Amino acid sequence: MNIEKFYYDEQEKMIEEMKREMEEHDQSLSPEEREKERKKSLQEARAIMENAEQKKREHYQIVNAAKYQRFVYLSEQAMQFSKISGCNIKVQTFPDMSALIKLQTGCIWLLSDGETALEDKETMQCLLNEADWVYIGNSDRDGKNMLELEFRFELAEKLKEHVTGLGVEIARGKVKGISLDGEWKIVHTKKADYRGKAVILAAGAIHRKLEVPGEEELAGMGVSYCATCDGAFFKDKTVAVVGGGDVAVEDAIFLARGCKQVYLIHRRDQLRAAQVLQDALKDFHNITCIWDTTVEKIGGAQQVQWITLKQTKTAEEYQLDVDGVFIAVGTVPDTGFVKELIDLDEHGYVKAGEDGRTGVSGIYAAGDIRTKELRQIITAAADGANCVNSAQQDLYKG
């Protein structure tokens, strides 16, 4: 008997049953009752976070305030689902949900009074920023009611298992810089220094921000940089996508399949996306392109409610009501720690060829951090292989 398939099938059945029960529950309520229940769930979630915020001001330092706001937003969704299913809920930051497997990787307990069981706040910061899954549930521990948060790294965990199986040692820490000592390279972190004759830079890139008022304050409360991660929360709602490249158009198309209305906002009068994507836009009547326009402000009480737009040709400003804003205006390479050591291009990417070699002997660059045309997982993996090959050639030549 295929145990894994059986377990997967049973899991799918239970998830579908819970979803069906939730839909039936919603249909049994009047619009007024649904709104009342929604507000009650939101109040419960806010009460937990307000207690945590109060304790934070008195005793504790919150590592990432924007992420705590996101927990309020996610909790509202999770609590309603939890009432129907009768169990803790795992909310995935992709469109579908899973509610059965409690994974132990990277578990963080956030008490309702603001305490945290994780002492290493730098590690907590990494977990908050990098997690693919966010698990939210309520439980009792030592007589205290807690909001349980658990983080899971899907692809990263598989890659980790692979490299550790080959004997690779993994060390966590924020890299502050790299220095040279003859043929040796010294990687400096807050906790320790690491020496090696070859260093492969694979720090990647982060989403570029609009840098407008309200963006940081409402991050995770309607402001998102990943449509496939957060799009499920905006079903039958109105959202805006900012950008004009491939990612922006792909996001708009993805969101249009579930949202009531999608506004694609671009600062120019034509898109930069591939023609095949532009043609696909025409199949969606709920996507409206707004040309020659920039976002000047994002506003709302506790969550996104509106954005202020500015027409670039006339300087006219006006307000547009939306429930969410998805920002897709490119990426920024994480190269600040090597900017004094290695040549970067005008956008901050490491100048390196297909072989990964940089201008400094023994230092290589792979993935989104490198100057290249296409930035995808498959090209990043190829970069990694090329860097390893180049490092082997350089270390063992002659």
C-alpha positions in Angstrom: 0.0 0.0 0.0 1.3 3.5 -0.9 1.2 5.1 2.6 2.2 8.6 1.3 -0.5 8.6 -1.4 -3.1 7.4 1.1 -2.2 10.0 3.6 -2.2 12.7 0.9 -5.6 11.6 -0.4 -7.1 11.5 3.1 -5.6 15.0 3.8 -7.1 16.4 0.6 -10.5 14.9 1.5 -10.5 16.5 4.9 -9.4 19.8 3.6 -12.2 19.8 1.0 -14.7 18.8 3.6 -13.6 21.6 5.9 -13.8 24.1 3.0 -17.3 22.9 2.2 -18.4 23.2 5.8 -17.0 26.7 5.9 -18.8 27.7 2.7 -22.1 26.2 4.0 -21.6 28.1 7.2 -21.1 31.3 5.3 -24.2 30.7 3.2 -26.3 30.0 6.2 -25.6 33.5 7.5 -27.2 36.7 6.4 -24.9 39.5 5.1 -25.3 41.3 8.4 -24.4 38.1 10.4 -21.4 37.5 8.2 -20.2 41.0 8.7 -20.8 40.7 12.5 -18.8 37.5 12.7 -16.0 39.0 10.6 -15.8 42.0 12.9 -15.8 39.7 16.0 -13.0 37.6 14.6 -11.0 40.8 13.8 -11.6 42.1 17.3 -10.3 38.9 18.8 -7.2 39.0 16.7 -6.6 42.6 17.4 -7.0 42.1 21.2 -4.2 39.5 21.2 -1.9 41.8 19.2 -2.8 44.9 21.3 -1.8 42.9 24.5 1.4 42.0 22.8 2.1 45.6 21.7 1.4 46.8 25.2 3.9 44.4 26.7 6.3 45.2 24.0 6.3 48.9 25.0 6.8 47.9 28.6 9.4 45.1 28.4 10.1 43.8 25.0 11.5 44.8 21.7 9.5 43.7 18.6 11.9 42.5 15.9 9.7 43.3 12.9 6.6 45.4 13.6 5.3 45.1 10.0 5.2 41.3 10.4 3.2 41.6 13.6 0.6 43.7 11.7 0.5 40.9 9.2 -0.3 38.4 11.9 -3.4 40.4 12.8 -4.5 40.3 9.2 -3.9 36.5 8.8 -5.4 35.7 12.2 -8.8 37.1 11.1 -8.8 34.6 8.3 -7.5 31.7 10.4 -9.8 32.2 13.3 -13.0 32.0 11.2 -11.7 28.8 9.5 -10.7 27.4 12.9 -14.2 27.7 14.3 -15.5 25.5 11.6 -12.7 22.9 11.5 -12.2 22.7 15.3 -8.5 22.5 14.9 -5.4 24.7 14.6 -4.9 26.1 11.2 -1.8 26.2 9.0 -2.2 29.2 6.7 0.1 28.8 3.7 1.3 32.0 1.9 0.3 30.4 -1.4 -3.3 30.2 -2.6 -4.2 26.8 -1.1 -4.4 25.8 2.6 -3.4 22.8 4.7 -4.8 22.2 8.1 -3.6 18.8 9.2 0.2 18.4 9.5 1.9 20.3 12.3 5.5 20.8 11.2 8.1 21.4 13.8 10.6 23.4 11.7 11.2 26.9 13.0 8.5 26.9 15.6 8.0 30.3 17.4 5.6 30.7 20.4 4.2 34.2 20.7 2.4 34.5 24.0 -0.6 36.8 24.3 1.3 38.9 26.9 4.1 39.5 24.4 6.7 37.0 25.5 8.7 35.1 23.0 10.4 31.7 23.6 13.0 32.4 20.9 16.0 34.2 22.4 17.9 34.6 19.2 16.2 37.6 17.7 18.4 37.6 14.6 17.2 34.1 13.8 13.6 35.2 14.4 14.1 38.0 11.9 15.3 35.5 9.3 12.4 33.2 10.0 9.9 36.0 9.7 11.3 37.2 6.4 12.0 33.9 4.7 9.2 31.6 5.6 7.1 29.9 2.9 4.4 28.9 5.4 2.8 30.7 8.3 1.1 28.4 10.9 -1.4 30.2 13.1 -3.4 28.6 15.9 -4.4 29.1 19.6 -3.3 26.8 22.4 -2.7 26.8 26.1 0.8 26.6 27.6 1.4 26.8 31.4 -2.1 28.1 31.8 -1.6 31.0 29.3 -3.5 31.5 26.1 -1.2 31.9 23.2 -1.2 32.6 19.5 1.0 29.9 18.0 3.1 30.8 15.0 5.1 28.3 13.1 7.2 28.8 10.0 8.1 26.3 7.3 10.5 26.6 4.4 9.4 24.1 1.7 12.1 24.3 -1.0 14.8 25.5 1.4 14.3 22.5 3.7 14.7 20.0 0.8 17.9 21.8 -0.3 19.2 21.9 3.2 18.6 18.1 3.6 20.6 17.6 0.3 23.6 19.6 1.3 23.8 18.4 4.9 23.7 14.9 3.5 26.9 15.7 1.7 28.6 16.8 4.8 28.2 20.6 4.4 28.1 22.6 7.6 25.5 25.3 7.8 26.1 28.4 9.9 23.5 31.2 10.5 24.5 34.8 10.7 24.2 38.2 9.0 27.2 38.9 6.8 28.8 42.3 7.5 31.5 42.1 4.9 34.3 40.2 3.3 38.0 41.0 3.6 41.1 39.5 1.9 44.2 38.0 3.6 46.5 36.9 0.8 44.8 34.0 -1.0 42.3 33.6 1.9 38.9 35.3 2.1 37.5 36.2 5.5 33.7 36.4 5.8 32.7 38.5 8.7 29.4 38.0 10.5 28.1 39.3 13.8 28.8 36.1 15.6 32.0 34.8 14.0 34.5 35.0 11.1 34.9 32.3 8.4 38.0 31.7 6.3 38.1 30.1 2.9 40.0 30.2 -0.4 36.8 30.5 -2.4 33.6 32.3 -1.7 30.4 32.0 -3.7 28.1 35.0 -3.3 24.4 34.0 -3.5 22.7 36.6 -1.4 19.9 37.1 -4.0 17.8 40.2 -4.4 14.8 41.7 -2.5 11.7 43.3 -3.8 12.1 47.0 -4.8 9.7 49.2 -2.8 7.8 52.2 -4.0 9.1 54.2 -1.0 5.8 56.0 -0.6 3.8 56.9 2.6 1.8 54.0 4.0 3.8 51.3 2.2 5.8 50.2 5.2 3.0 50.8 7.7 0.5 48.6 5.8 3.0 45.9 4.8 1.2 42.6 5.3 -2.1 44.5 5.8 -3.0 44.8 2.1 0.5 45.8 0.8 2.1 42.7 -0.8 5.1 41.9 -3.1 3.9 38.4 -4.0 0.6 37.8 -5.7 0.8 34.0 -5.6 1.6 34.2 -1.9 -1.2 36.5 -0.8 -3.7 36.6 -3.6 -6.1 34.1 -2.0 -6.9 36.7 0.7 -8.4 39.0 -1.9 -11.0 36.8 -3.5 -13.9 38.9 -4.8 -12.1 42.1 -3.8 -10.6 45.0 -5.7 -6.8 45.3 -5.9 -4.1 47.3 -7.7 -0.9 45.9 -9.3 1.9 48.4 -9.7 4.5 47.8 -12.5 4.8 47.2 -16.2 7.1 44.2 -16.6 6.6 40.5 -16.9 6.0 40.0 -13.1 3.5 42.8 -12.9 1.4 41.4 -15.8 1.7 37.8 -14.5 0.5 39.0 -11.1 -2.5 40.9 -12.7 -3.5 37.8 -14.6 -3.2 35.6 -11.6 -5.2 37.9 -9.4 -7.9 38.5 -12.0 -8.9 34.8 -11.7 -10.2 35.4 -8.2 -10.5 39.2 -7.6 -13.5 41.3 -8.6 -11.4 44.0 -10.1 -7.7 44.4 -10.9 -6.1 47.8 -11.7 -2.7 47.5 -13.4 -0.9 50.8 -12.8 2.1 51.8 -14.9 4.1 55.0 -15.0 4.5 54.8 -18.8 2.1 54.6 -21.7 3.0 51.0 -22.7 4.1 47.8 -20.9 7.5 46.3 -20.9 6.2 42.8 -20.5 6.5 40.1 -23.1 4.0 40.4 -25.9 2.5 37.0 -25.1 1.6 38.3 -21.6 0.2 41.5 -23.0 -2.0 39.6 -25.3 -3.2 37.4 -22.4 -4.4 40.6 -20.6 -7.1 41.0 -23.3 -8.9 37.9 -22.1 -9.7 39.4 -18.7 -12.4 42.0 -18.7 -11.8 42.7 -15.0 -8.3 44.1 -15.6 -8.1 47.8 -16.2 -4.8 49.4 -17.2 -4.1 52.9 -15.8 -1.3 54.5 -17.9 1.2 57.3 -17.2 0.4 57.1 -13.5 2.4 56.6 -10.3 1.3 55.7 -6.7 1.9 58.6 -4.4 0.4 57.2 -1.1 -1.2 54.1 0.3 -3.8 54.7 3.0 -6.3 53.0 5.3 -7.2 52.2 8.9 -5.5 48.9 10.0 -5.5 47.7 6.3 -5.3 49.1 2.8 -8.5 51.0 1.8 -7.3 53.4 -0.9 -4.3 54.7 -2.9 -3.4 58.2 -4.1 -2.5 58.2 -7.8 -0.7 60.9 -9.8 -1.0 61.4 -13.6 2.6 61.9 -14.8 1.6 64.2 -17.8 -0.8 66.5 -16.0 0.3 66.1 -12.4 -3.4 65.6 -11.5 -3.9 63.5 -8.3 -6.9 61.5 -7.3 -7.9 58.7 -4.9 -8.7 55.1 -5.9 -10.4 52.7 -3.5 -8.8 49.3 -3.3 -8.5 46.5 -0.8 -4.9 45.5 -1.7 -1.8 46.7 -3.5 0.6 44.3 -5.1 3.9 46.0 -5.9 6.0 44.5 -8.8 8.5 47.2 -9.8 11.7 45.0 -9.9 14.3 43.9 -7.4 17.3 45.3 -5.6 20.4 43.1 -5.2 21.7 42.4 -1.7 25.2 43.6 -2.4 25.8 46.2 0.2 28.3 44.1 2.1 30.7 43.7 -0.9 30.3 47.1 -2.6 33.7 48.2 -1.5 35.3 44.9 -2.7 33.8 43.9 -6.0 32.8 45.8 -9.1 29.0 46.4 -9.3 27.0 47.7 -12.3 24.9 50.8 -12.1 22.0 48.9 -10.5 24.1 47.3 -7.8 24.4 43.8 -9.4 27.8 42.0 -9.2 29.6 42.1 -12.5 30.3 38.4 -13.2 30.3 36.2 -16.3 28.5 32.9 -17.0 31.3 31.1 -15.2 30.5 33.1 -12.1 34.0 34.7 -11.8 34.1 38.3 -10.5 36.9 40.7 -10.7 38.4 39.4 -7.5 40.1 36.0 -7.7 38.4 33.3 -5.7 35.1 35.2 -5.3 32.2 34.1 -7.5 28.6 35.2 -7.9 25.5 33.1 -8.5 21.7 33.8 -8.8 19.8 37.1 -8.7 22.8 38.9 -7.3 24.7 38.6 -10.6 24.4 40.7 -13.8 22.2 38.7 -16.2 19.2 38.8 -18.4 17.0 36.2 -16.8 16.5 35.7 -13.1 14.7 32.4 -12.3 15.3 29.5 -10.0 16.6 27.4 -12.9 19.2 30.0 -14.0 20.2 30.5 -10.3 20.8 26.7 -10.0 22.9 26.8 -13.2 24.9 29.7 -11.8 25.6 27.7 -8.7 26.9 24.7 -10.8 29.1 27.0 -12.9 30.5 28.7 -9.8 31.5 25.4 -8.2 33.1 24.3 -11.4 35.0 27.5 -11.7 36.1 27.3 -8.1 37.4 23.8 -8.5 39.3 24.8 -11.6 40.9 27.8 -9.9 41.8 25.9 -6.6 43.3 22.9 -8.2 44.8 24.3 -11.4 48.4 23.2 -12.0 
